[in-house]
Amino acid sequence: MAYQTIGRGTSANDGTGDDLRTGAGKVNANFVELYTLLGDGSTLSADPVVTEAATQTLTNKTITGTFTGNITGDVTGNVSTASGNIQLNAATQIVEVRGDGSATEGAIILNCETNAHGQTIKPQPHSAAVTNELLLPADGNSTLVSEIATQTLTNKTLTSPTITGTGAIAGTFTGDITGNVTGDVTGDVTGNLTGNVTGNVTGTVDGVVGGTTPAAVTGTEITANDFFQLPAYADATALGGITAVAGMIVYQTDTNKAVVYNGTAWVDLH
């Protein structure tokens, strides 16, 4: 209702103003509008009146629409925007999701595109006593590595790693392996192998099997189901030009015999 003005006439007692009944009706109507706006129609509310410029605290209010300015305190409910991103600009550039103070950690849930599934980011519990920083990976788009998920690592350098359990290593491995390898090794091994090999070696072994000096008692045992082929061939002349070490075996082509260097001379194996 618009404000109603009481007609007072042009001059006193000229008979052109509102009569008493009409004027009283306008007064009542104006007050009813105020009491309805600031109360229940008959009684004014005890709450302070909110003004545009005054610094005041709003309690139990629902704000719908566009909000411009700063929020200090707790926000309970959903925050959404019709378009664009929700930008948080804290003075410290830190957004902190707090725990409940006793049993529940702070967490962030990221939903899928249909909101049917969600993944939760949580910190370590209080008992772990951990305060640290997680730096996200650089370069291209990627996926974080899980402790238990089956994933493929590409272009990684492992410094002093300890690999336990079963699995497969595909590609090039550079470094030392200390311990037992159970399974197939397909590819080249460049370096020293200290330990036992149980299984088949398919490929070329370039080096001394059994070490640079094979054990004097046990030596090196080579067994085969059908035959084995020595990788080195030489006649007597070429044999004399070899810088040999004890334990080296060569097939001598001019005698058709396998010979072994005993540390001072080549001797027949058979």
C-alpha positions in Angstrom: 0.0 0.0 0.0 1.2 3.5 -0.8 1.6 6.0 2.1 -1.7 7.9 2.7 -1.6 11.6 3.4 -4.3 13.2 5.5 -5.9 16.2 3.7 -5.7 19.3 6.0 -7.4 21.8 3.7 -6.0 25.0 2.3 -6.4 27.0 5.5 -7.7 26.4 9.0 -11.4 25.4 9.1 -12.0 26.0 5.4 -13.9 22.7 5.2 -11.7 21.3 2.3 -9.6 18.8 4.4 -10.4 15.3 5.4 -13.1 14.8 8.0 -12.0 13.2 11.3 -13.2 9.7 10.3 -11.4 9.7 7.0 -8.2 11.1 8.6 -8.2 8.5 11.3 -8.7 5.7 8.8 -5.6 6.9 6.9 -3.6 7.0 10.2 -4.7 3.4 11.0 -3.9 2.1 7.5 -0.4 3.6 7.6 0.3 2.0 11.0 -1.0 -1.3 10.0 1.4 -1.4 7.1 4.3 -0.6 9.4 3.3 -3.2 12.0 2.9 -5.8 9.2 6.3 -5.0 7.8 8.1 -4.8 11.1 6.0 -7.3 13.1 3.0 -9.6 12.9 0.5 -6.9 12.0 -0.4 -6.0 15.6 2.9 -6.2 17.5 6.3 -4.9 16.4 9.2 -7.4 16.4 11.8 -7.1 19.1 14.6 -7.6 16.5 16.6 -4.5 15.4 15.7 -3.1 12.0 18.3 -3.9 9.4 19.6 -0.9 7.4 21.6 -0.8 4.2 24.7 1.0 5.7 24.8 -0.1 9.3 27.2 -2.8 10.5 24.9 -5.5 11.8 24.8 -9.3 12.4 22.2 -11.4 10.6 21.1 -14.6 12.3 19.2 -17.6 10.7 18.8 -15.8 7.3 18.5 -17.3 3.9 20.2 -15.2 1.2 19.0 -15.9 -2.4 20.5 -14.3 -5.4 23.9 -12.6 -6.0 26.0 -11.8 -3.0 28.8 -9.2 -3.2 31.2 -8.6 -0.4 33.0 -10.5 2.4 31.6 -13.3 4.6 33.0 -13.6 8.1 31.8 -16.6 10.2 30.2 -20.0 9.4 28.3 -20.8 6.2 25.9 -23.8 6.4 24.3 -24.9 3.2 25.1 -25.1 -0.5 27.0 -22.4 -2.4 26.4 -22.4 -6.2 26.8 -20.1 -9.1 24.8 -19.9 -12.4 27.9 -19.4 -14.4 31.7 -19.2 -13.9 33.9 -20.5 -11.1 33.5 -19.9 -7.3 36.7 -18.1 -6.4 38.1 -18.2 -2.9 40.6 -15.4 -2.1 41.8 -15.9 1.4 44.3 -13.4 2.9 46.8 -16.2 3.4 45.9 -17.9 0.1 45.0 -21.0 2.1 41.6 -22.7 2.2 41.3 -24.8 5.4 38.8 -27.6 5.9 38.8 -28.2 9.6 38.0 -31.5 11.5 35.3 -31.7 14.1 37.9 -31.5 17.0 37.7 -35.1 18.1 37.0 -37.9 15.7 36.4 -36.8 12.1 39.0 -35.3 9.7 38.3 -32.5 7.4 37.6 -33.7 3.9 36.8 -32.7 0.3 34.5 -34.8 -1.9 34.8 -34.5 -5.7 31.8 -36.0 -7.5 31.6 -37.4 -11.0 29.8 -35.6 -13.7 26.4 -37.1 -12.7 27.0 -36.8 -9.0 26.4 -40.5 -8.7 29.9 -41.2 -7.4 32.3 -39.2 -5.2 36.0 -39.5 -4.3 37.1 -38.1 -0.9 40.4 -36.3 -0.2 41.3 -36.8 3.4 44.4 -36.1 5.5 46.2 -38.6 7.8 44.5 -39.0 11.2 45.7 -37.2 14.3 47.5 -40.3 15.5 50.0 -40.1 12.6 51.2 -36.7 13.8 51.8 -35.6 10.2 52.1 -32.0 9.0 53.5 -31.8 5.4 52.9 -30.6 1.9 51.7 -32.6 -1.2 52.9 -31.1 -4.4 50.9 -32.1 -7.5 52.8 -33.3 -10.6 54.2 -31.0 -13.2 54.2 -31.3 -17.0 51.2 -32.9 -18.7 47.9 -34.2 -17.4 48.4 -37.2 -15.2 47.0 -39.5 -12.5 48.2 -39.9 -9.0 49.8 -43.2 -8.1 47.9 -45.4 -5.7 49.4 -47.8 -3.1 47.1 -50.7 -4.2 45.8 -49.9 -7.7 47.2 -51.6 -10.8 48.9 -48.8 -12.8 51.6 -48.4 -15.4 54.5 -46.0 -14.5 56.2 -44.4 -17.5 59.5 -42.5 -17.6 60.2 -42.9 -13.9 63.6 -42.9 -12.1 63.5 -44.8 -8.9 66.3 -43.8 -6.5 67.3 -46.5 -4.0 64.0 -48.3 -4.3 62.9 -51.4 -2.5 60.5 -53.5 -4.6 58.7 -56.3 -2.8 56.0 -58.7 -3.9 55.3 -60.2 -7.3 54.8 -58.5 -10.6 56.5 -57.7 -13.9 59.2 -55.2 -14.9 59.0 -54.3 -18.6 61.5 -52.1 -20.3 65.1 -51.1 -19.4 66.3 -51.4 -15.8 69.6 -49.8 -14.9 71.1 -50.5 -11.5 71.8 -53.2 -9.1 69.3 -56.0 -8.0 70.1 -57.5 -4.6 68.0 -60.4 -3.7 66.1 -63.2 -5.5 64.4 -62.8 -8.9 61.8 -65.5 -9.5 60.3 -65.3 -13.0 61.5 -64.6 -16.5 63.9 -61.9 -17.5 63.5 -61.0 -21.2 66.1 -58.6 -22.5 69.7 -57.7 -21.9 71.4 -57.7 -18.5 74.5 -55.5 -18.4 76.4 -55.9 -15.2 77.3 -58.6 -12.7 74.9 -61.2 -11.5 75.9 -62.5 -8.0 73.7 -65.4 -6.9 72.0 -68.4 -8.5 69.9 -68.6 -11.6 67.2 -71.2 -11.5 65.6 -71.4 -15.0 66.6 -70.9 -18.6 68.8 -68.2 -20.0 67.9 -67.5 -23.7 70.4 -65.2 -25.3 74.1 -64.4 -25.0 76.1 -64.3 -21.8 79.1 -62.0 -22.4 81.4 -62.5 -19.4 82.8 -65.1 -17.1 80.2 -67.4 -15.6 81.1 -68.0 -12.0 83.0 -64.8 -11.6 86.4 -63.6 -12.9 87.9 -66.5 -11.0 85.7 -69.6 -10.8 85.6 -71.4 -7.4 88.5 -73.9 -7.3 86.4 -76.7 -5.8 82.9 -76.3 -7.1 83.8 -74.6 -10.4 81.0 -73.8 -12.8 78.6 -76.6 -13.9 76.9 -76.4 -17.3 74.2 -78.9 -18.0 72.0 -79.4 -21.1 69.3 -81.8 -22.2 70.8 -82.3 -25.6 73.9 -80.2 -26.2 75.4 -76.8 -25.5 77.4 -74.5 -27.8 80.5 -72.6 -26.8 80.4 -69.0 -27.9 84.2 -68.7 -28.6 86.0 -70.4 -31.5 89.7 -70.3 -32.2 92.5 -72.3 -33.8 95.9 -72.8 -32.1 97.3 -69.6 -33.5 94.3 -67.5 -32.5 94.2 -69.3 -29.1 97.7 -68.1 -28.4 96.7 -64.5 -28.9 93.9 -64.5 -26.4 94.4 -62.7 -23.1 92.9 -65.4 -21.0 91.8 -65.7 -17.4 91.5 -69.0 -15.5 88.3 -70.8 -16.3 87.8 -69.4 -19.8 86.6 -72.1 -22.2 87.1 -72.1 -26.0 86.3 -74.5 -28.8 89.6 -75.2 -30.6 88.7 -75.6 -34.3 91.9 -77.3 -35.5 91.6 -80.1 -32.9 87.8 -80.2 -32.6 88.1 -80.1 -28.8 87.0 -77.8 -26.0 89.9 -76.4 -24.0 90.0 -74.6 -20.7 92.6 -72.1 -19.5 93.9 -73.3 -16.1 95.7 -70.1 -15.3 98.9 -71.0 -17.0 98.0 -73.0 -20.1 95.1 -74.3 -22.2 94.2 -77.9 -21.5 91.8 -80.2 -23.1 88.4 -80.8 -21.4 88.1 -84.3 -23.0 
